[in-house]
Amino acid sequence: VDPAQTDDNYPKELFFMSEYTGNLTNRTITTENQPDLIWNRQANNSQDWYVVDSTRGITANKYILTNTTALEATLPQGNFTSVGATSVGISSGTWLNSGGSNYKMWMWRANGGTTSTNTQGDIDSTVQVDPSGGFSIVKYTGTLSSSGVQTVGHGLSKAPSMFITKSLEKVGNWWVFSDEQTSWNYGLNLQTDGAQADKSGNGSMSAPNANVFSTNYTDGMNENGNDLIAYCFANIEGYCKVGSYVGNAATDGTFVYTGFKPAFMMNKPLVAGNWRLVDSQRSPYNVTQNALSPNNANAKDTYASVNIDLLSNGFKMRNSGTPMNQATTYVYLAFAENPFKYATAR
């Protein structure tokens, strides 16, 4: 048994969430742990998706947006003021603290901002890894000027089942690759609703192993001299699951077994269709109808076609139509509300 996964030393709060209502004053938001990756946006109105992480420096306010191809920029209002063991400081700036607006933070713990150099790939990388070995933040500099493949060390204890990359210094796509897509050469863009695309023409990539993942000469993955960030996720029983399912387009929708009660589930069809994110904090009771799309800045979806139950051992679709139960294949990423022995019924 991996000692990092035993009940006695497994930190429950590796994925956690916070909600708050903007009040235009400097304040502290309580969290369950110290975050190293934060997705932040309004949950009830239209807004971009701000992504900060402790490798780049959360209080440096360097952000990228999941819904655009824009390069890294700086929040102009010093919006993240502090990060503590169980808190995040937010400034009075309107971008993340507009009066009366509802905000949501989805957060992941890695290594408290402490990084190390990884030399296992063709390209040296800067990594930090969570205690379970299921999540890592990887920063690296591209080396390719033409078609080809280079490997990057990810720092995990096992092969990631999904990794997400984005360029920092140049405009470029977000890329999502997983073992649930057609092959590791087929990527999805996080910032669009497009179908998966075959990128093997830029260099044929191999599946990740316990040490490295492959990149090729694709914008947002590997371009010479360009700094990039990657978020890597490995399947950890009872905590994190990268998987796929086929919708049945029926009112008695598809049930998907994860082995835990999901706190967070993000999915997308491999064909054209929006990414959708649901969580148990915004929708504490079934049927869940509140979904957000990381590929656009739209306000939440509340229409009946989003119907989904978050259950003690997975999730079930409750609608015959789009967008989450079409008769097609979906890829998903889910995290547990109560990992391992703490699992409870919803």
URKA-V134046 format. One record per pair of residues at least 12 apart in sequence whose C-alpha atoms are under 8 Angstrom apart, sorted by sequence separation. I is the first residue (numbers start at 1). J is the second residue. If there is no record, write none. Layout:
I,J
I,J
This chain:
18,30
38,50
39,51
51,63
52,64
62,74
63,75
79,91
115,127
116,128
126,138
127,139
140,152
164,176
175,187
176,188
186,198
187,199
204,216
265,277
266,278
278,290
289,301
290,302
307,319
18,31
38,51
39,52
50,63
51,64
61,74
62,75
78,91
79,92
115,128
125,138
126,139
163,176
164,177
175,188
176,189
185,198
186,199
203,216
264,277
265,278
278,291
289,302
306,319
17,31
37,51
38,52
50,64
51,65
60,74
61,75
77,91
79,93
114,128
125,139
126,140
162,176
163,177
175,189
176,190
185,199
186,200
202,216
203,217
264,278
265,279
277,291
278,292
289,303
305,319
16,31
17,32
37,52
38,53
50,65
51,66
78,93
113,128
125,140
138,153
162,177
163,178
174,189
175,190
181,196
185,200
202,217
264,279
276,291
277,292
289,304
291,306
304,319
305,320
16,32
37,53
49,65
50,66
77,93
79,95
124,140
125,141
138,154
162,178
173,189
174,190
202,218
263,279
264,280
276,292
277,293
289,305
290,306
305,321
306,322
16,33
36,53
37,54
48,65
49,66
61,78
79,96
111,128
123,140
137,154
161,178
162,179
173,190
174,191
241,258
262,279
263,280
276,293
277,294
289,306
305,322
306,323
36,54
48,66
49,67
60,78
61,79
77,95
110,128
111,129
123,141
136,154
161,179
173,191
262,280
263,281
275,293
276,294
288,306
289,307
305,323
306,324
13,32
14,33
35,54
36,55
48,67
59,78
61,80
110,129
111,130
123,142
136,155
185,204
199,218
274,293
275,294
288,307
289,308
305,324
13,33
59,79
60,80
110,130
111,131
123,143
136,156
185,205
238,258
275,295
287,307
288,308
59,80
109,130
110,131
135,156
184,205
185,206
238,259
239,260
274,295
287,308
288,309
36,58
58,80
59,81
134,156
184,206
237,259
238,260
286,308
287,309
288,310
59,82
133,156
134,157
184,207
286,309
287,310
58,82
59,83
133,157
134,158
286,310
58,83
110,135
133,158
110,136
129,155
134,160
110,137
123,150
125,152
127,154
128,155
129,156
122,150
123,151
124,152
125,153
127,155
179,207
121,150
122,151
123,152
124,153
125,154
121,151
122,152
123,153
280,310
121,152
287,318
312,343
120,152
121,153
312,344
120,153
312,345
119,153
311,345
312,346
118,153
311,346
118,154
310,346
118,155
175,220
173,219
174,220
175,221
161,208
172,219
173,220
35,83
160,208
172,220
262,310
276,324
34,83
159,208
160,209
171,220
261,310
262,311
274,323
34,84
159,209
160,210
261,311
262,312
273,323
34,85
158,209
159,210
261,312
262,313
33,85
34,86
158,210
159,211
167,219
260,312
261,313
262,314
33,86
34,87
157,210
158,211
159,212
160,213
167,220
259,312
260,313
261,314
262,315
32,86
33,87
42,96
147,201
148,202
149,203
156,210
157,211
166,220
167,221
259,313
260,314
261,315
31,86
32,87
41,96
147,202
148,203
149,204
156,211
165,220
166,221
258,313
259,314
269,324
30,86
31,87
40,96
45,101
57,113
146,202
147,203
148,204
149,205
155,211
165,221
170,226
257,313
258,314
268,324
30,87
31,88
44,101
154,211
155,212
169,226
257,314
258,315
267,324
271,328
280,337
29,87
30,88
44,102
54,112
55,113
153,211
154,212
168,226
169,227
256,314
257,315
270,328
271,329
28,87
29,88
42,101
43,102
44,103
54,113
55,114
153,212
154,213
167,226
168,227
169,228
255,314
256,315
269,328
270,329
28,88
29,89
42,102
43,103
55,115
152,212
153,213
167,227
168,228
255,315
256,316
269,329
270,330
28,89
29,90
42,103
43,104
151,212
152,213
167,228
168,229
255,316
269,330
270,331
285,346
27,89
28,90
41,103
42,104
151,213
152,214
166,228
167,229
180,242
254,316
255,317
268,330
269,331
26,89
27,90
40,103
41,104
151,214
152,215
165,228
166,229
180,243
253,316
254,317
267,330
268,331
26,90
27,91
40,104
41,105
150,214
151,215
165,229
166,230
178,242
180,244
253,317
267,331
268,332
26,91
27,92
40,105
149,214
150,215
165,230
252,317
253,318
267,332
25,91
26,92
39,105
40,106
149,215
150,216
164,230
165,231
251,317
252,318
253,319
266,332
267,333
24,91
25,92
38,105
39,106
149,216
163,230
164,231
251,318
252,319
253,320
265,332
266,333
24,92
25,93
38,106
39,107
148,216
149,217
163,231
164,232
251,319
252,320
265,333
266,334
23,92
24,93
38,107
147,216
148,217
163,232
250,319
251,320
264,333
265,334
24,94
37,107
38,108
147,217
162,232
163,233
249,319
250,320
251,321
264,334
265,335
36,107
37,108
146,217
161,232
162,233
249,320
250,321
254,325
263,334
264,335
25,97
35,107
36,108
37,109
144,216
145,217
160,232
161,233
162,234
248,320
249,321
253,325
262,334
263,335
264,336
24,97
35,108
36,109
37,110
55,128
144,217
160,233
161,234
249,322
262,335
263,336
264,337
22,96
23,97
24,98
35,109
36,110
160,234
161,235
195,269
196,270
262,336
263,337
22,97
23,98
24,99
34,109
35,110
36,111
159,234
160,235
195,270
196,271
250,325
261,336
262,337
21,97
22,98
23,99
33,109
36,112
158,234
195,271
196,272
249,325
258,334
260,336
261,337
22,99
23,100
35,112
36,113
194,271
195,272
247,324
248,325
249,326
260,337
261,338
21,99
22,100
34,112
144,222
145,223
154,232
156,234
194,272
195,273
247,325
248,326
249,327
260,338
21,100
22,101
142,221
143,222
144,223
145,224
193,272
194,273
246,325
247,326
248,327
260,339
21,101
22,102
142,222
143,223
144,224
162,242
193,273
194,274
246,326
247,327
248,328
260,340
21,102
22,103
141,222
142,223
143,224
161,242
193,274
246,327
247,328
20,102
21,103
55,137
141,223
142,224
143,225
188,270
192,274
193,275
246,328
247,329
261,343
19,102
20,103
141,224
142,225
143,226
246,329
247,330
260,343
261,344
19,103
20,104
55,139
141,225
142,226
245,329
246,330
261,345
19,104
141,226
142,227
190,275
244,329
245,330
261,346
18,104
19,105
141,227
142,228
244,330
245,331
17,104
18,105
140,227
141,228
244,331
17,105
18,106
139,227
140,228
243,331
244,332
17,106
139,228
140,229
181,270
242,331
243,332
16,106
17,107
121,211
139,229
242,332
243,333
15,106
16,107
120,211
121,212
138,229
139,230
241,332
242,333
15,107
16,108
120,212
137,229
138,230
241,333
242,334
15,108
137,230
138,231
240,333
241,334
14,108
15,109
137,231
138,232
240,334
241,335
14,109
72,167
136,231
137,232
240,335
13,109
14,110
71,167
72,168
135,231
136,232
239,335
240,336
71,168
72,169
135,232
136,233
239,336
71,169
72,170
134,232
135,233
238,336
71,170
134,233
135,234
239,338
70,170
71,171
134,234
239,339
70,171
71,172
133,234
134,235
238,339
239,340
69,171
70,172
134,236
193,295
238,340
69,172
191,294
192,295
237,340
64,168
69,173
132,236
190,294
191,295
192,296
68,173
69,174
190,295
191,296
134,240
66,174
14,130
11,131
10,131
10,132
69,191
67,190
68,191
66,190
67,191
66,191
67,192
4,131
5,132
4,132
4,133
181,331
180,331
67,294
68,295
66,294
67,295
68,296
66,295
67,296
66,296
67,297
49,294
48,296
49,297
43,292
48,297
47,297
46,297
47,298
46,298
47,299
45,298
46,299
45,299
46,300
44,299
45,300
43,299
44,300
43,300
17,281
15,335
15,336
12,338
12,339
7,340
7,341
